[in-house]
């Protein structure tokens, strides 16, 4: 399994629980079938990966707010098109996790003003259409980034664009953590700060949007072009109209 084990999943030392109600679905159209399912992706393979540490903090908050998190470990994920037919267990597991999910959190370091190759490879392995199934369409999405220096938003802007391209509902809030190496203690836990509070805000919002949208995903993603394609080959209306328009000319030439 490439789902990372989350250490101390219920230990939230930086969270002031007096101001963090666990019932994020209160007043919304809650779905009683199961807790919201959230897949988390990070974009670095370093031993002390700050994008992974942010994702782990977010996963603990996902649990706290009553949803179910799963963190994908990309350490053995191949490059896109490296294996014929994407026949690699890591690719298959990533796609299965995306199909399982109802919402996702993506967090990438910013490198050379962009997301990392590790992050992009994961997203590139998620096709719009996979044997009639759509592993991203209709899911909610929250985007985050970590910076080695001053605060920037290049990575989250790219992640938003990718979320739109993969037909996901990207929430308005986002997180960018500058000088991430200063925001974590030796144990890898995020310190209490305005940056941590923003991550709490983002996770709260993601859980709410996921609860609100998931009962209606089938309706919200019902597309004319897909219905037309599912109906099978049909005569092009443009051809029919041109045939009608030129019919009198053909008749006149025969006369």
Buried (B, 14 or more C-beta within 10 A) or exposed (E): EBBBEBEEBEEBEBBEEEEBEEEBBEEBEBBEEEBBBBBBBBBBBEEEBBBBBBBBBBBBBBBBBBBBBBBBBBEEBBEBEEEEEBEBEBBEBBBEBBBEBBBBBBBBBBBEEBBBEBBBBBBEBBBEEBEEEBBBBBBBBBBBBBBEEEEBBBBBBBBBEBBEEBBBBBBEBBBBBBBBEEBBEEEBBBEEEEBBBBBBBBBBBBBBBBBBBBEEBEEEBEEEEEEEEEEEEEEEEEEEEEEEEEEEEEEEEEE
